[in-house]
Amino acid sequence: METAVSRYDDALHHVHEARQLVERFGYSWLAAWLRVQLGTLDIVHGRLDRARELLEEAMELSLTIGITRNVTLCLVAFARLALAEANPGRAALLAGAVEGLRQRAGLGAWPMLRRWEAELAAQIRQELGTDRFDQGYEAGARLSQRQAVATARNQPDAAVKR
């Protein structure tokens, strides 16, 4: 919640503390989610390489345990990372992929993250303009999970294979 309301310094302490507990007790879904949170905090602080490492770990855990909700959380963070890396086109694709995957699985965004995700979409739209954002978002919504993950990992060849 602290991350969602931009209290990043408070969040960092609590997320590190929670990560230690989770690692000790072995909750894979929560371990993945905490890596997403730490990666997001690294993005906010401009540590993009470290963020990518954490998000890759989170994605790998999420794919291993097969929880779509976790995969979409990872994809949102990867969209934020793409925007920070000055790649708003990939960010729009990933934001759309999140929507498409959630819709097909009958999931919604967690209530505490809705505003935060809406703000991210607005930032991407501002960078791209409405038409380009809509095109990228709609194309992303049609991606399969495998294609979305490949896009997040910046593996465009894998994204187009079926």
Backbone as CSV, one residue per row, in Angstrom:
resi,resn,N_x,N_y,N_z,CA_x,CA_y,CA_z,C_x,C_y,C_z
1,MET,0.828,-1.192,0.000,0.000,0.000,0.000,0.867,1.249,0.000
2,GLU,1.990,1.191,0.706,2.859,2.363,0.757,3.406,2.709,-0.625
3,THR,3.724,1.708,-1.419,4.191,1.954,-2.779,3.085,2.587,-3.602
4,ALA,1.876,2.092,-3.465,0.747,2.590,-4.248,0.427,4.052,-3.949
5,VAL,0.756,4.519,-2.748,0.485,5.917,-2.380,1.772,6.744,-2.349
6,SER,2.816,6.245,-3.012,4.081,6.953,-3.207,4.862,7.231,-1.919
7,ARG,4.719,6.382,-0.937,5.534,6.487,0.287,6.674,5.482,0.163
8,TYR,7.579,5.773,-0.769,8.585,4.810,-1.199,9.597,4.452,-0.117
9,ASP,10.037,5.412,0.669,11.020,5.101,1.711,10.427,4.181,2.780
10,ASP,9.192,4.451,3.163,8.517,3.574,4.125,8.327,2.183,3.532
11,ALA,7.935,2.145,2.269,7.695,0.864,1.604,8.959,0.034,1.525
12,LEU,10.079,0.655,1.212,11.330,-0.076,1.043,11.684,-0.867,2.297
13,HIS,11.584,-0.243,3.433,11.891,-0.929,4.698,10.954,-2.114,4.915
14,HIS,9.672,-1.887,4.735,8.699,-2.946,4.998,8.779,-4.085,3.982
15,VAL,9.056,-3.763,2.740,9.153,-4.806,1.718,10.382,-5.681,1.973
16,HIS,11.500,-5.064,2.346,12.692,-5.859,2.675,12.422,-6.781,3.873
17,GLU,11.762,-6.253,4.857,11.416,-7.041,6.045,10.505,-8.211,5.675
18,ALA,9.497,-7.935,4.868,8.568,-8.986,4.447,9.278,-10.023,3.585
19,ARG,10.193,-9.571,2.733,10.913,-10.509,1.857,11.720,-11.508,2.680
20,GLN,12.343,-11.046,3.744,13.110,-11.949,4.604,12.204,-13.021,5.205
21,LEU,11.037,-12.624,5.656,10.094,-13.591,6.231,9.596,-14.578,5.188
22,VAL,9.259,-14.068,4.022,8.736,-14.917,2.954,9.778,-15.935,2.513
23,GLU,11.014,-15.485,2.364,12.085,-16.392,1.949,12.263,-17.497,2.998
24,ARG,12.138,-17.128,4.230,12.312,-18.096,5.322,11.218,-19.159,5.315
25,PHE,9.995,-18.756,4.986,8.867,-19.687,5.049,8.459,-20.253,3.689
26,GLY,9.022,-19.728,2.605,8.840,-20.332,1.292,7.511,-20.104,0.600
27,TYR,6.938,-18.922,0.676,5.700,-18.609,-0.041,6.051,-18.026,-1.402
28,SER,6.031,-18.860,-2.433,6.491,-18.442,-3.762,5.676,-17.298,-4.350
29,TRP,4.357,-17.333,-4.219,3.539,-16.281,-4.819,3.848,-14.940,-4.171
30,LEU,4.042,-14.938,-2.853,4.342,-13.696,-2.159,5.788,-13.265,-2.409
31,ALA,6.691,-14.223,-2.553,8.085,-13.902,-2.889,8.137,-13.190,-4.237
32,ALA,7.346,-13.653,-5.197,7.296,-13.007,-6.510,6.735,-11.596,-6.386
33,TRP,5.647,-11.458,-5.656,5.007,-10.154,-5.494,5.961,-9.160,-4.830
34,LEU,6.707,-9.611,-3.827,7.645,-8.717,-3.153,8.785,-8.299,-4.082
35,ARG,9.216,-9.186,-4.948,10.232,-8.813,-5.937,9.685,-7.750,-6.897
36,VAL,8.415,-7.869,-7.247,7.792,-6.837,-8.076,7.833,-5.504,-7.335
37,GLN,7.506,-5.524,-6.061,7.515,-4.280,-5.280,8.917,-3.687,-5.191
38,LEU,9.905,-4.534,-4.918,11.286,-4.046,-4.845,11.755,-3.529,-6.209
39,GLY,11.395,-4.236,-7.265,11.748,-3.782,-8.610,11.106,-2.440,-8.933
40,THR,9.870,-2.265,-8.527,9.167,-1.005,-8.748,9.855,0.130,-7.996
41,LEU,10.251,-0.146,-6.780,10.970,0.875,-6.011,12.301,1.214,-6.669
42,ASP,12.968,0.211,-7.234,14.214,0.489,-7.952,13.957,1.350,-9.192
43,ILE,12.855,1.120,-9.874,12.512,1.954,-11.030,12.341,3.406,-10.581
44,VAL,11.603,3.597,-9.502,11.358,4.942,-8.978,12.677,5.645,-8.648
45,HIS,13.639,4.879,-8.157,14.930,5.450,-7.770,15.963,5.415,-8.903
46,GLY,15.542,5.020,-10.101,16.420,5.066,-11.255,17.411,3.921,-11.370
47,ARG,17.230,2.865,-10.596,18.129,1.708,-10.653,17.506,0.664,-11.589
48,LEU,17.550,0.957,-12.876,16.797,0.171,-13.855,17.367,-1.227,-14.066
49,ASP,18.689,-1.376,-14.050,19.275,-2.715,-14.222,18.890,-3.625,-13.064
50,ARG,18.974,-3.104,-11.860,18.589,-3.892,-10.680,17.093,-4.206,-10.721
51,ALA,16.310,-3.246,-11.161,14.865,-3.466,-11.274,14.583,-4.607,-12.235
52,ARG,15.258,-4.598,-13.388,15.043,-5.650,-14.381,15.377,-7.021,-13.787
53,GLU,16.460,-7.129,-13.040,16.829,-8.406,-12.413,15.728,-8.894,-11.483
54,LEU,15.238,-8.008,-10.642,14.177,-8.386,-9.697,12.893,-8.774,-10.429
55,LEU,12.558,-8.034,-11.470,11.343,-8.344,-12.220,11.475,-9.655,-12.978
56,GLU,12.668,-9.948,-13.473,12.900,-11.246,-14.123,12.714,-12.384,-13.110
57,GLU,13.250,-12.210,-11.911,13.077,-13.227,-10.860,11.600,-13.393,-10.523
58,ALA,10.903,-12.272,-10.394,9.478,-12.321,-10.067,8.689,-13.034,-11.164
59,MET,9.027,-12.723,-12.412,8.326,-13.353,-13.531,8.588,-14.855,-13.540
60,GLU,9.823,-15.241,-13.336,10.162,-16.671,-13.345,9.395,-17.411,-12.247
61,LEU,9.352,-16.854,-11.056,8.579,-17.467,-9.963,7.097,-17.538,-10.325
62,SER,6.568,-16.461,-10.874,5.147,-16.406,-11.214,4.781,-17.427,-12.280
63,LEU,5.653,-17.580,-13.273,5.393,-18.573,-14.314,5.505,-19.988,-13.757
64,THR,6.439,-20.193,-12.853,6.627,-21.515,-12.253,5.400,-21.941,-11.453
65,ILE,4.835,-21.021,-10.697,3.678,-21.379,-9.873,2.369,-21.250,-10.645
66,GLY,2.426,-20.636,-11.834,1.262,-20.592,-12.719,0.108,-19.738,-12.232
67,ILE,0.413,-18.605,-11.611,-0.645,-17.726,-11.119,-0.727,-16.497,-12.021
68,THR,-1.804,-16.416,-12.796,-1.982,-15.332,-13.754,-1.943,-13.972,-13.080
69,ARG,-2.537,-13.856,-11.907,-2.555,-12.566,-11.198,-1.125,-12.074,-10.961
70,ASN,-0.233,-12.982,-10.566,1.156,-12.591,-10.351,1.825,-12.192,-11.663
71,VAL,1.552,-12.938,-12.719,2.140,-12.616,-14.021,1.714,-11.214,-14.440
72,THR,0.438,-10.879,-14.248,-0.015,-9.548,-14.647,0.628,-8.460,-13.782
73,LEU,0.846,-8.730,-12.500,1.544,-7.755,-11.656,2.965,-7.523,-12.181
74,CYS,3.614,-8.597,-12.593,4.953,-8.477,-13.177,4.902,-7.646,-14.452
75,LEU,3.909,-7.899,-15.282,3.798,-7.177,-16.552,3.549,-5.688,-16.334
76,VAL,2.770,-5.340,-15.330,2.563,-3.919,-15.006,3.899,-3.281,-14.648
77,ALA,4.678,-3.965,-13.826,5.984,-3.428,-13.429,6.923,-3.335,-14.639
78,PHE,6.866,-4.327,-15.522,7.676,-4.256,-16.737,7.225,-3.089,-17.624
79,ALA,5.937,-2.778,-17.645,5.455,-1.615,-18.403,6.043,-0.338,-17.816
80,ARG,6.066,-0.264,-16.507,6.661,0.908,-15.832,8.146,1.008,-16.174
81,LEU,8.825,-0.145,-16.189,10.244,-0.172,-16.536,10.450,0.278,-17.984
82,ALA,9.624,-0.201,-18.906,9.737,0.196,-20.311,9.579,1.705,-20.457
83,LEU,8.650,2.271,-19.726,8.462,3.725,-19.777,9.701,4.436,-19.243
84,ALA,10.256,3.942,-18.156,11.475,4.541,-17.580,12.668,4.399,-18.520
85,GLU,12.655,3.356,-19.344,13.722,3.139,-20.322,13.452,3.880,-21.634
86,ALA,12.484,4.770,-21.628,12.117,5.566,-22.805,11.601,4.692,-23.949
87,ASN,10.815,3.671,-23.595,10.189,2.821,-24.603,8.673,2.777,-24.351
88,PRO,8.001,3.904,-24.604,6.566,3.949,-24.306,5.740,3.018,-25.190
89,GLY,6.244,2.676,-26.379,5.521,1.736,-27.230,5.416,0.368,-26.583
90,ARG,6.536,-0.119,-26.033,6.502,-1.411,-25.339,5.657,-1.297,-24.071
91,ALA,5.728,-0.156,-23.399,4.919,0.048,-22.194,3.431,-0.072,-22.522
92,ALA,3.005,0.514,-23.649,1.595,0.431,-24.049,1.206,-1.003,-24.377
93,LEU,2.078,-1.717,-25.084,1.811,-3.131,-25.387,1.614,-3.927,-24.098
94,LEU,2.502,-3.706,-23.137,2.432,-4.465,-21.883,1.201,-4.090,-21.072
95,ALA,0.863,-2.810,-21.045,-0.352,-2.398,-20.327,-1.579,-3.046,-20.958
96,GLY,-1.606,-3.092,-22.278,-2.718,-3.763,-22.955,-2.727,-5.254,-22.695
97,ALA,-1.536,-5.856,-22.656,-1.438,-7.297,-22.385,-2.010,-7.623,-21.008
98,VAL,-1.734,-6.763,-20.043,-2.280,-6.969,-18.691,-3.801,-6.996,-18.751
99,GLU,-4.368,-6.020,-19.436,-5.830,-5.949,-19.546,-6.386,-7.183,-20.239
100,GLY,-5.763,-7.581,-21.347,-6.242,-8.746,-22.083,-6.151,-10.026,-21.272
101,LEU,-5.026,-10.238,-20.604,-4.858,-11.452,-19.792,-5.850,-11.483,-18.638
102,ARG,-6.011,-10.349,-17.983,-6.970,-10.292,-16.872,-8.385,-10.562,-17.363
103,GLN,-8.733,-9.932,-18.463,-10.092,-10.091,-18.994,-10.372,-11.555,-19.327
104,ARG,-9.423,-12.204,-20.005,-9.627,-13.603,-20.389,-9.662,-14.530,-19.176
105,ALA,-8.985,-14.148,-18.089,-8.978,-14.982,-16.889,-10.084,-14.591,-15.902
106,GLY,-10.838,-13.537,-16.218,-11.902,-13.085,-15.316,-11.372,-12.411,-14.072
107,LEU,-10.225,-11.737,-14.202,-9.596,-11.061,-13.068,-9.697,-9.554,-13.226
108,GLY,-9.586,-8.856,-12.127,-9.482,-7.396,-12.155,-8.203,-6.984,-11.459
109,ALA,-7.894,-5.724,-11.554,-6.737,-5.198,-10.822,-7.082,-5.165,-9.338
110,TRP,-6.085,-5.361,-8.521,-6.321,-5.248,-7.083,-6.763,-3.823,-6.784
111,PRO,-7.761,-3.650,-5.936,-8.280,-2.309,-5.656,-7.200,-1.302,-5.251
112,MET,-6.246,-1.726,-4.454,-5.227,-0.776,-4.004,-4.261,-0.378,-5.117
113,LEU,-4.285,-1.095,-6.237,-3.373,-0.795,-7.343,-4.060,-0.130,-8.535
114,ARG,-5.375,-0.037,-8.509,-6.108,0.497,-9.663,-5.683,1.914,-10.028
115,ARG,-5.639,2.782,-9.047,-5.276,4.175,-9.320,-3.854,4.266,-9.853
116,TRP,-2.971,3.493,-9.262,-1.570,3.478,-9.641,-1.406,3.012,-11.089
117,GLU,-2.151,1.969,-11.464,-2.106,1.471,-12.841,-2.739,2.469,-13.806
118,ALA,-3.801,3.141,-13.379,-4.427,4.162,-14.225,-3.468,5.326,-14.458
119,GLU,-2.723,5.695,-13.439,-1.735,6.765,-13.588,-0.631,6.349,-14.553
120,LEU,-0.219,5.097,-14.490,0.794,4.601,-15.425,0.263,4.683,-16.858
121,ALA,-0.955,4.230,-17.072,-1.553,4.294,-18.416,-1.630,5.742,-18.902
122,ALA,-1.976,6.660,-18.022,-2.047,8.074,-18.402,-0.660,8.606,-18.777
123,GLN,0.361,8.188,-18.072,1.729,8.613,-18.409,2.149,8.071,-19.777
124,ILE,1.813,6.811,-20.026,2.157,6.213,-21.317,1.407,6.932,-22.430
125,ARG,0.123,7.195,-22.217,-0.697,7.901,-23.209,-0.122,9.288,-23.490
126,GLN,0.328,9.955,-22.463,0.915,11.290,-22.627,2.188,11.218,-23.470
127,GLU,2.996,10.193,-23.255,4.236,10.025,-24.020,3.960,9.712,-25.493
128,LEU,2.990,8.847,-25.746,2.735,8.367,-27.102,1.712,9.181,-27.878
129,GLY,0.822,9.820,-27.176,-0.348,10.410,-27.811,-1.455,9.363,-27.810
130,THR,-2.675,9.826,-27.874,-3.825,8.933,-27.725,-3.895,7.859,-28.804
131,ASP,-3.697,8.230,-30.068,-3.832,7.248,-31.148,-2.798,6.139,-31.042
132,ARG,-1.533,6.507,-30.857,-0.482,5.490,-30.764,-0.653,4.647,-29.503
133,PHE,-1.075,5.277,-28.406,-1.319,4.508,-27.180,-2.424,3.490,-27.428
134,ASP,-3.537,3.935,-27.997,-4.667,3.027,-28.235,-4.266,1.865,-29.138
135,GLN,-3.489,2.143,-30.185,-3.038,1.080,-31.084,-2.169,0.065,-30.338
136,GLY,-1.218,0.555,-29.562,-0.336,-0.342,-28.815,-1.088,-1.127,-27.754
137,TYR,-1.978,-0.449,-27.055,-2.762,-1.076,-25.994,-3.652,-2.189,-26.561
138,GLU,-4.313,-1.888,-27.676,-5.185,-2.888,-28.306,-4.389,-4.075,-28.834
139,ALA,-3.224,-3.807,-29.407,-2.362,-4.904,-29.880,-1.892,-5.742,-28.690
140,GLY,-1.546,-5.098,-27.595,-1.115,-5.814,-26.401,-2.220,-6.674,-25.817
141,ALA,-3.450,-6.188,-25.875,-4.586,-6.935,-25.317,-4.803,-8.260,-26.038
142,ARG,-4.306,-8.366,-27.268,-4.461,-9.607,-28.040,-3.311,-10.595,-27.809
143,LEU,-2.264,-10.185,-27.097,-1.119,-11.072,-26.877,-1.471,-12.224,-25.946
144,SER,-0.902,-13.375,-26.225,-1.010,-14.497,-25.290,-0.082,-14.213,-24.103
145,GLN,-0.206,-14.999,-23.077,0.679,-14.816,-21.932,2.133,-14.978,-22.356
146,ARG,2.411,-15.987,-23.150,3.789,-16.234,-23.598,4.314,-15.049,-24.407
147,GLN,3.486,-14.515,-25.284,3.899,-13.363,-26.092,4.125,-12.129,-25.220
148,ALA,3.264,-11.932,-24.234,3.412,-10.786,-23.333,4.703,-10.890,-22.522
149,VAL,4.995,-12.086,-22.028,6.225,-12.295,-21.258,7.443,-12.051,-22.142
150,ALA,7.407,-12.538,-23.367,8.526,-12.311,-24.293,8.698,-10.821,-24.569
151,THR,7.608,-10.095,-24.707,7.672,-8.651,-24.913,8.279,-7.971,-23.697
152,ALA,7.863,-8.380,-22.517,8.412,-7.806,-21.288,9.907,-8.053,-21.188
153,ARG,10.313,-9.221,-21.601,11.732,-9.592,-21.532,12.516,-9.064,-22.724
154,ASN,11.862,-8.276,-23.564,12.495,-7.685,-24.735,13.018,-8.753,-25.686
155,GLN,12.187,-9.766,-25.918,12.503,-10.851,-26.850,11.470,-10.833,-27.974
156,PRO,11.557,-9.843,-28.871,10.505,-9.689,-29.879,10.308,-10.891,-30.781
157,ASP,11.375,-11.634,-31.092,11.224,-12.816,-31.945,10.348,-13.860,-31.269
158,ALA,10.535,-14.042,-29.964,9.730,-15.009,-29.221,8.292,-14.541,-29.111
159,ALA,8.075,-13.235,-29.088,6.723,-12.694,-28.922,5.838,-12.982,-30.129
160,VAL,6.435,-13.066,-31.314,5.604,-13.281,-32.495,5.415,-14.752,-32.821
161,LYS,6.204,-15.640,-32.216,6.025,-17.076,-32.446,4.804,-17.553,-31.673
162,ARG,4.165,-18.559,-32.196,3.003,-19.113,-31.485,3.299,-20.476,-30.976
